[in-house]
Protein backbone atom coordinates (compact mmCIF):
# COMPACT_ATOMS: atom_id res chain seq x y z
CA UNK A 1 0.00 0.00 0.00
CA UNK A 2 2.83 2.42 0.87
CA UNK A 3 4.66 1.51 -2.33
CA UNK A 4 1.63 2.45 -4.44
CA UNK A 5 1.31 5.73 -2.56
CA UNK A 6 4.99 6.48 -3.12
CA UNK A 7 4.70 5.66 -6.84
CA UNK A 8 1.62 7.88 -7.22
CA UNK A 9 3.42 10.73 -5.47
CA UNK A 10 6.46 10.28 -7.75
CA UNK A 11 4.30 10.26 -10.87
CA UNK A 12 2.46 13.42 -9.80
CA UNK A 13 5.69 15.40 -9.42
CA UNK A 14 6.39 17.81 -12.26
CA UNK A 15 9.46 17.35 -14.45
CA UNK A 16 11.15 20.40 -12.91
CA UNK A 17 10.73 18.94 -9.43
CA UNK A 18 11.99 15.56 -10.65
CA UNK A 19 15.08 17.22 -12.11
CA UNK A 20 15.65 19.06 -8.84
CA UNK A 21 15.16 15.87 -6.83
CA UNK A 22 17.52 13.97 -9.11
CA UNK A 23 20.13 16.70 -8.75
CA UNK A 24 19.82 16.57 -4.94
CA UNK A 25 20.17 12.77 -4.89
CA UNK A 26 23.22 12.93 -7.17
CA UNK A 27 24.84 15.66 -5.07
CA UNK A 28 24.19 13.82 -1.79
CA UNK A 29 25.55 10.57 -3.24
CA UNK A 30 28.64 12.36 -4.55
CA UNK A 31 29.17 14.10 -1.21
CA UNK A 32 28.88 10.79 0.65
CA UNK A 33 31.28 9.00 -1.69
CA UNK A 34 33.83 11.82 -1.59
CA UNK A 35 33.57 12.18 2.18
CA UNK A 36 34.00 8.46 2.77
CA UNK A 37 36.95 8.09 0.45
CA UNK A 38 38.57 11.29 1.71
CA UNK A 39 39.25 9.75 5.12
CA UNK A 40 41.06 6.77 3.65
CA UNK A 41 43.07 8.94 1.27
CA UNK A 42 43.94 11.39 4.05
CA UNK A 43 45.07 8.52 6.27
CA UNK A 44 47.46 7.26 3.57
CA UNK A 45 48.67 10.81 2.94
CA UNK A 46 49.24 11.54 6.62
CA UNK A 47 51.10 8.24 7.08
CA UNK A 48 53.56 9.19 4.35
CA UNK A 49 53.65 12.95 5.16
CA UNK A 50 52.87 13.46 8.87
CA UNK A 51 52.11 17.18 8.57
CA UNK A 52 48.42 17.64 9.48
CA UNK A 53 48.48 21.45 9.50
CA UNK A 54 50.05 21.54 6.04
CA UNK A 55 47.51 19.02 4.73
CA UNK A 56 44.68 21.16 6.15
CA UNK A 57 46.03 24.35 4.61
CA UNK A 58 46.50 22.68 1.21
CA UNK A 59 42.93 21.33 1.36
CA UNK A 60 41.52 24.76 2.20
CA UNK A 61 43.60 26.47 -0.47
CA UNK A 62 42.45 23.92 -3.05
CA UNK A 63 38.82 24.45 -2.09
CA UNK A 64 39.26 28.24 -2.27
CA UNK A 65 40.74 27.97 -5.75
CA UNK A 66 38.26 25.42 -7.14
CA UNK A 67 35.03 26.62 -5.55
CA UNK A 68 34.50 29.74 -7.72
CA UNK A 69 34.69 27.57 -10.85
CA UNK A 70 32.23 25.02 -9.44
CA UNK A 71 29.84 27.79 -8.35
CA UNK A 72 29.94 29.30 -11.83
CA UNK A 73 29.41 25.95 -13.61
CA UNK A 74 26.50 24.96 -11.34
CA UNK A 75 24.98 28.43 -11.63
CA UNK A 76 24.74 28.95 -7.86
CA UNK A 77 23.19 32.23 -6.74
CA UNK A 78 25.75 34.85 -5.67
CA UNK A 79 26.33 35.11 -1.93
CA UNK A 80 24.86 38.00 0.03
CA UNK A 81 27.01 41.04 0.70
CA UNK A 82 28.07 41.30 4.33
CA UNK A 83 29.28 44.33 6.26
CA UNK A 84 32.89 44.42 7.47
CA UNK A 85 31.72 44.18 11.09
CA UNK A 86 29.76 41.01 10.23
CA UNK A 87 32.92 39.52 8.76
CA UNK A 88 34.87 40.29 11.93
CA UNK A 89 32.21 39.30 14.45
CA UNK A 90 30.64 36.26 12.76
CA UNK A 91 32.52 34.93 9.75
CA UNK A 92 36.08 35.17 11.08
CA UNK A 93 35.33 33.18 14.27
CA UNK A 94 33.49 30.59 12.17
CA UNK A 95 36.44 30.41 9.78
CA UNK A 96 38.90 29.94 12.62
CA UNK A 97 36.64 27.27 14.10
CA UNK A 98 36.55 25.48 10.74
CA UNK A 99 40.35 25.67 10.51
CA UNK A 100 40.73 24.28 14.03
CA UNK A 101 38.20 21.51 13.34
CA UNK A 102 40.01 20.55 10.12
CA UNK A 103 43.43 20.49 11.76
CA UNK A 104 42.19 18.37 14.67
CA UNK A 105 40.39 16.02 12.25
CA UNK A 106 43.63 15.54 10.30
CA UNK A 107 45.60 14.98 13.51
CA UNK A 108 43.06 12.38 14.65
CA UNK A 109 43.18 10.59 11.28
CA UNK A 110 46.96 10.63 11.46
CA UNK A 111 47.09 9.21 15.00
CA UNK A 112 44.20 6.70 15.08
CA UNK A 113 42.60 4.18 12.75
CA UNK A 114 40.09 5.33 10.17
CA UNK A 115 37.30 3.23 11.73
CA UNK A 116 37.83 4.90 15.11
CA UNK A 117 37.76 8.34 13.48
CA UNK A 118 34.49 7.40 11.76
CA UNK A 119 33.04 6.35 15.12
CA UNK A 120 33.97 9.69 16.65
CA UNK A 121 32.48 11.55 13.68
CA UNK A 122 29.28 9.54 13.99
CA UNK A 123 28.91 10.72 17.59
CA UNK A 124 29.03 14.39 16.56
CA UNK A 125 25.22 14.84 16.56
CA UNK A 126 25.04 13.49 20.11
CA UNK A 127 27.64 15.96 21.36
CA UNK A 128 25.99 18.78 19.42
CA UNK A 129 22.66 18.16 21.17
CA UNK A 130 24.34 17.88 24.58
CA UNK A 131 26.48 21.00 24.12
CA UNK A 132 23.61 23.14 22.81
CA UNK A 133 21.57 22.04 25.84
CA UNK A 134 24.23 23.12 28.34
CA UNK A 135 25.92 26.04 26.58
CA UNK A 136 23.04 27.64 24.66
CA UNK A 137 20.31 26.44 27.06
CA UNK A 138 18.28 25.07 24.13
CA UNK A 139 15.65 22.45 24.82
CA UNK A 140 15.30 19.80 22.15
CA UNK A 141 12.05 17.97 21.45
CA UNK A 142 11.76 14.38 22.63
CA UNK A 143 11.94 13.20 19.02
CA UNK A 144 15.50 14.58 18.74
CA UNK A 145 16.58 13.25 22.14
CA UNK A 146 15.09 9.82 21.51
CA UNK A 147 17.66 9.12 18.78
CA UNK A 148 20.27 9.01 21.52
Secondary structure, 3 states (H helix, E strand, C coil): CHHHHHHHHHHHCCHHHHHHHHHHHHHHHHHHHHHHHHHHHHHHHHHHCCCHHHHHHHHHHHHHHHHHHHHHHCCCCCCCCCCHHHHHHHHHHHHHHHHHHHHHHHHHHHHCCHHHHHHHHHCHHHHHHHHHHHCCCCCCCHHHHCCC
